[in-house]
């Protein structure tokens, strides 16, 4: 290979830049928080997007809130495109929001069914007649309970690591011990290890060291231990959803299973994978699908691209993708077709616009820097299938 092609290139300087640490705080959130009064005390609901759009309602898992559970996922570039067409209402379980004050000793935490009933107050507060549910873990169980009692108010469900049965003896024992430690000692190493296993599964250090450290630090510093103990107690005392699959069309009854379309998602490393298989066996196969995403446990953080694509296709299947309108014209009455808001074409256009906007903000002069080569380390390394 001739070396003449390298003669005119001179490396003057290499400058190593480290990005700011990943933050799971309210300061990085674009959502607007509001207080909603319920029979069991106030809860915090964060709204993201235009309120005149179709509603997506999210509910988080144990040890998390809307920021630590959904902020990074809904800021993912493909999900930002989706927010142009939807309004997201992030519901926080009582006392789980950032900076929450500890409950009094005489406070009785709502049961899982009562947490589901609280969503009625959220719908009334914001005038929502129907929504698309998006829940993870304990939040998925709460949304499923609400959907069973209010099927006309839930148009579709995206459930991640959802458990449909009551707690077994092993889970009950671990969680009771965790709740006791949280009340008496705060966030102990045993509780921290259990939370990491609950969200990521096993061998987390070998998969995504940086992401694991972010969440370890979050659990140690940002979680209200007393309030989390109450939430854990409520979750471990959950009842069975009492749903079952009925293949005989003549014997199908309303309320026996979830009647709305459901996408049931889990990760291949998730400790809840078998629970999602059990749930899948209790759902109607004509309106539900089960999806296992490889090489991850916490799917929203480790594989946001695959989840966002699955969610987008799921919404397209429910009719949210195609916009066909008629423009008033005296000359022609032919229908006018617009680009689908969630179509691959639209997504590509959004990505291109976002990249161009980023470049303009970084290089306002319109010229690439020539004096230095900047190397940036990614704080959250990608997981490739």
C-alpha positions as a printed Julia matrix, in Angstrom:
385×3 Matrix{Float64}:
   0.0     0.0    0.0
   1.56    3.37  -0.98
   2.32    5.77   1.84
   1.96    8.93  -0.31
  -1.7     9.29   0.69
  -0.68    9.95   4.31
   1.94   12.61   3.64
  -0.47   15.58   3.87
  -2.06   14.53   7.18
  -0.63   15.9   10.4
  -1.98   14.95  13.83
  -1.56   18.02  15.99
  -3.48   17.18  19.1
  -5.76   14.59  20.66
  -8.11   15.85  23.33
  -9.96   13.3   25.44
 -13.39   14.42  26.59
 -15.54   12.67  29.17
 -19.27   13.38  29.09
 -21.13   14.41  32.19
 -22.28   11.54  34.36
 -25.65    9.99  33.57
 -28.24   11.65  35.8
 -31.54   10.24  37.01
 -32.88   13.53  38.35
 -35.79   15.85  37.78
 -33.43   18.52  36.42
 -33.08   16.58  33.15
 -36.82   16.01  32.7
 -38.96   17.95  30.24
 -42.19   16.77  31.87
 -44.57   19.02  33.79
 -45.51   17.65  37.22
 -48.95   18.0   38.77
 -50.45   16.8   42.05
 -53.55   14.61  41.84
 -55.68   14.09  44.95
 -56.93   10.57  45.64
 -58.7     8.76  48.48
 -55.31    7.52  49.7
 -53.45   10.8   49.52
 -51.9    12.86  46.73
 -49.82   11.38  43.94
 -47.51   13.05  41.44
 -48.3    12.79  37.73
 -45.86   14.14  35.14
 -47.16   15.14  31.7
 -44.95   14.98  28.63
 -46.29   16.15  25.26
 -49.35   17.98  23.97
 -52.48   17.21  25.98
 -54.77   17.21  22.97
 -53.06   14.08  21.63
 -53.95   10.43  22.42
 -52.83    9.47  25.93
 -50.15    6.99  27.0
 -50.17    6.32  30.75
 -47.04    4.85  32.35
 -46.48    3.18  35.73
 -43.06    2.33  37.15
 -41.58   -0.64  39.02
 -40.28   -1.12  42.58
 -37.51    1.24  43.67
 -38.05    3.57  40.72
 -40.21    6.53  39.74
 -41.17    8.05  36.41
 -37.76    9.71  36.04
 -35.54    6.71  36.76
 -37.84    4.3   34.93
 -38.98    6.19  31.81
 -37.01    9.41  31.33
 -34.15    7.91  29.3
 -36.48    5.7   27.26
 -38.87    8.46  26.23
 -35.91   10.71  25.42
 -34.57    8.04  23.07
 -34.64    9.5   19.58
 -37.3     7.14  18.19
 -39.55    7.71  21.2
 -39.14   11.47  20.88
 -40.61   11.11  17.4
 -43.5     9.19  18.89
 -44.17   12.0   21.37
 -45.13   14.22  18.44
 -48.3    12.15  18.2
 -49.03   11.24  21.83
 -49.18   12.76  25.29
 -47.55   10.71  28.04
 -48.87   10.77  31.61
 -46.29    9.34  34.03
 -47.94    8.17  37.26
 -45.85    7.85  40.42
 -46.87    5.46  43.17
 -47.53    7.26  46.49
 -44.3     8.42  48.11
 -42.03    7.18  45.29
 -41.44   10.51  43.54
 -38.11   12.31  43.77
 -37.66   14.15  47.06
 -40.74   12.56  48.65
 -41.25   12.98  52.38
 -41.51    9.85  54.51
 -45.03    8.77  55.41
 -46.18    8.87  59.02
 -46.1     5.64  60.97
 -49.92    5.45  61.0
 -50.2     5.8   57.22
 -51.84    2.79  55.58
 -50.34    2.23  52.14
 -52.84    1.36  49.36
 -53.14   -2.23  48.22
 -52.43   -3.11  44.6
 -56.15   -2.93  43.8
 -56.39    0.46  45.5
 -53.36    1.7   43.57
 -55.19    0.69  40.39
 -58.31    2.52  41.58
 -56.26    5.7   42.0
 -55.95    5.86  38.22
 -59.64    6.82  38.11
 -58.67   10.09  39.81
 -55.91   10.63  37.25
 -58.33   10.17  34.35
 -60.86   12.51  35.96
 -58.2    15.15  36.7
 -57.01   15.36  33.09
 -60.3    14.52  31.36
 -59.05   11.29  29.81
 -61.65    8.88  28.47
 -59.2     6.24  27.27
 -55.47    5.59  27.32
 -52.72    3.22  26.22
 -51.08    1.61  29.26
 -47.3     1.23  29.5
 -46.16   -0.46  32.7
 -43.07   -2.18  34.09
 -43.05   -4.82  36.83
 -45.28   -3.72  39.69
 -46.62   -0.91  37.5
 -47.58   -3.4   34.8
 -49.52   -5.41  37.38
 -51.36   -2.26  38.51
 -52.29   -1.32  34.94
 -53.52   -4.86  34.27
 -55.76   -4.68  37.35
 -57.22   -1.38  36.19
 -57.79   -2.77  32.69
 -59.7    -5.76  34.09
 -62.13   -3.56  36.0
 -62.27   -0.76  33.41
 -61.84   -2.41  29.99
 -63.56    0.46  28.16
 -60.98    2.95  29.41
 -57.88    1.08  28.23
 -57.4     0.8   24.47
 -54.13   -1.21  24.59
 -51.47   -2.41  27.03
 -47.7    -2.71  26.84
 -46.64   -4.81  29.84
 -42.97   -5.36  30.67
 -41.95   -8.09  33.13
 -45.54   -8.36  34.34
 -46.42  -10.92  37.03
 -50.03  -12.15  37.02
 -49.88  -14.5   40.02
 -49.59  -13.91  43.75
 -46.18  -13.95  45.4
 -44.6   -17.34  46.04
 -43.0   -18.28  49.36
 -39.45  -17.45  48.25
 -40.39  -14.02  46.9
 -42.53  -13.33  49.96
 -39.66  -14.16  52.31
 -37.07  -12.06  50.48
 -39.38   -9.07  50.12
 -40.51   -9.16  53.74
 -36.86   -9.19  54.82
 -36.11   -6.31  52.45
 -39.01   -4.26  53.81
 -37.84   -4.86  57.39
 -34.29   -3.76  56.59
 -35.51   -0.67  54.72
 -37.54    0.43  57.74
 -34.86   -0.24  60.36
 -31.53    0.24  58.58
 -32.28    1.94  55.27
 -30.76    0.76  51.99
 -28.6    -2.18  53.07
 -26.33   -4.15  50.77
 -28.78   -7.05  50.79
 -31.67   -4.85  49.67
 -29.47   -3.23  47.02
 -28.43   -6.6   45.64
 -32.04   -7.75  45.49
 -33.15   -4.58  43.64
 -30.34   -4.99  41.12
 -31.34   -8.62  40.57
 -35.01   -7.63  40.31
 -34.3    -5.14  37.52
 -31.26   -6.57  35.71
 -31.1   -10.27  36.52
 -27.75  -11.98  37.05
 -24.23  -11.25  35.75
 -24.92   -7.55  35.36
 -21.27   -6.54  35.75
 -20.35   -8.55  32.67
 -22.99   -6.91  30.48
 -23.15   -3.2   31.2
 -20.9    -2.05  34.0
 -21.59    1.68  33.62
 -25.36    1.33  33.6
 -25.22   -0.9   36.67
 -23.17    1.69  38.56
 -25.66    4.41  37.69
 -28.56    2.47  39.18
 -26.57    1.28  42.21
 -25.77    4.89  43.0
 -29.4     5.87  42.44
 -30.76    3.22  44.81
 -28.21    4.14  47.49
 -28.73    7.9   47.39
 -32.13    8.78  45.93
 -34.64    6.25  47.21
 -36.81    6.95  50.26
 -36.3     3.68  52.13
 -39.37    3.99  54.36
 -41.75    4.66  51.49
 -40.2     1.93  49.35
 -40.75   -0.57  52.18
 -44.47    0.25  52.11
 -44.63   -0.16  48.33
 -42.83   -3.5   48.56
 -45.24   -4.68  51.26
 -48.18   -3.79  49.04
 -46.67   -5.59  46.04
 -45.81   -8.77  47.92
 -49.39   -8.94  49.26
 -50.85   -8.77  45.77
 -53.63  -11.12  44.78
 -53.78  -13.23  41.64
 -55.22  -11.45  38.62
 -57.62  -14.39  38.2
 -57.52  -14.39  34.43
 -57.5   -17.41  32.17
 -57.48  -18.24  28.48
 -60.68  -19.68  27.04
 -60.28  -21.09  23.55
 -63.92  -22.11  23.14
 -65.7   -19.14  21.56
 -69.03  -20.25  22.98
 -67.67  -20.2   26.55
 -65.78  -16.91  26.45
 -66.96  -14.47  29.09
 -66.19  -10.83  29.61
 -63.67  -10.23  32.34
 -62.06  -13.68  32.2
 -58.95  -12.19  30.61
 -57.69   -8.9   29.22
 -59.91   -8.0   26.28
 -57.79   -5.22  24.82
 -54.65   -5.79  22.67
 -51.61   -6.62  24.81
 -47.9    -6.78  24.02
 -46.09   -8.73  26.74
 -42.33   -7.98  26.81
 -39.43   -9.4   28.79
 -35.65   -9.67  28.56
 -33.71  -12.9   28.17
 -31.78  -12.19  31.4
 -34.8   -11.0   33.37
 -35.69  -13.03  36.48
 -39.35  -12.48  35.57
 -39.23  -14.21  32.19
 -41.11  -17.3   33.42
 -43.79  -15.05  34.94
 -44.35  -13.38  31.58
 -44.69  -16.83  29.97
 -47.35  -17.67  32.57
 -49.15  -14.42  31.81
 -48.96  -15.13  28.08
 -50.63  -18.49  28.65
 -53.53  -16.72  30.38
 -54.13  -14.13  27.63
 -56.26  -14.42  24.53
 -53.85  -15.38  21.71
 -55.93  -13.48  19.16
 -55.15  -10.08  20.68
 -51.88  -10.61  22.54
 -48.23  -11.25  21.72
 -45.19  -12.23  23.79
 -41.77  -10.83  23.03
 -38.4   -11.79  24.51
 -35.56   -9.39  23.83
 -32.11  -10.97  23.85
 -29.05   -9.93  25.84
 -30.82   -7.76  28.4
 -32.74   -7.77  31.67
 -33.81   -4.14  32.05
 -35.12   -3.79  28.53
 -35.93   -0.06  28.55
 -32.34    0.81  29.44
 -30.36   -1.96  27.75
 -32.32   -2.29  24.49
 -34.4     0.91  24.01
 -34.18    0.65  20.21
 -35.8    -2.76  20.08
 -38.52   -1.84  22.58
 -39.33    1.4   20.79
 -39.57   -0.4   17.46
 -41.82   -3.09  18.94
 -44.02   -0.45  20.59
 -44.24    1.57  17.38
 -45.28   -1.48  15.35
 -47.77   -2.41  18.08
 -49.37    1.04  17.86
 -49.41    0.86  14.08
 -51.28   -2.42  14.34
 -53.87   -0.67  16.5
 -54.47    2.0   13.87
 -52.41    4.86  15.3
 -50.0     5.02  12.36
 -52.03    5.93   9.28
 -53.45    9.38   8.68
 -55.72    9.57   5.68
 -57.54   12.84   5.28
 -59.49   14.78   2.66
 -58.56   18.29   1.73
 -61.5    20.52   0.85
 -61.17   21.33  -2.83
 -63.6    22.48  -5.48
 -61.56   20.85  -8.22
 -60.85   17.4   -6.82
 -62.37   15.25  -4.12
 -59.61   12.6   -4.16
 -58.28   11.63  -0.71
 -54.99   13.13   0.41
 -52.47   10.73   1.96
 -49.96   12.02   4.49
 -46.8    10.38   5.73
 -47.67    8.1    8.64
 -46.55    9.76  11.91
 -44.86    6.55  13.08
 -43.75    5.19   9.73
 -40.09    4.34   9.0
 -39.99    7.32   6.62
 -41.15    9.68   9.33
 -38.71    8.18  11.82
 -35.81    8.6    9.39
 -36.79   12.22   8.78
 -36.92   12.86  12.52
 -33.49   11.28  13.09
 -31.96   13.36  10.28
 -33.48   16.56  11.63
 -32.28   15.76  15.15
 -28.73   15.09  13.95
 -28.69   18.31  11.9
 -29.96   20.25  14.91
 -27.24   18.72  17.08
 -24.51   19.6   14.59
 -25.76   23.18  14.3
 -25.69   23.58  18.07
 -22.16   22.18  18.31
 -20.69   23.95  15.27
 -22.55   27.23  14.91
 -19.95   28.49  12.45
 -20.79   25.69  10.04
 -17.19   24.43   9.94
 -15.69   21.28  11.42
 -12.83   21.8   13.87
  -9.41   21.03  12.43
  -7.08   21.72  15.33
  -7.98   18.7   17.45
  -9.52   15.26  17.33
 -12.11   14.8   20.08
 -12.66   11.3   21.44
 -15.71   10.87  23.67
 -16.27    7.83  25.85
 -19.86    6.6   25.91
 -20.98    6.36  29.58
 -23.62    3.76  28.73
 -22.13    1.15  26.43
 -24.4    -0.42  23.86
 -25.49   -4.02  24.02
 -25.37   -5.66  20.61
 -27.36   -8.79  19.88
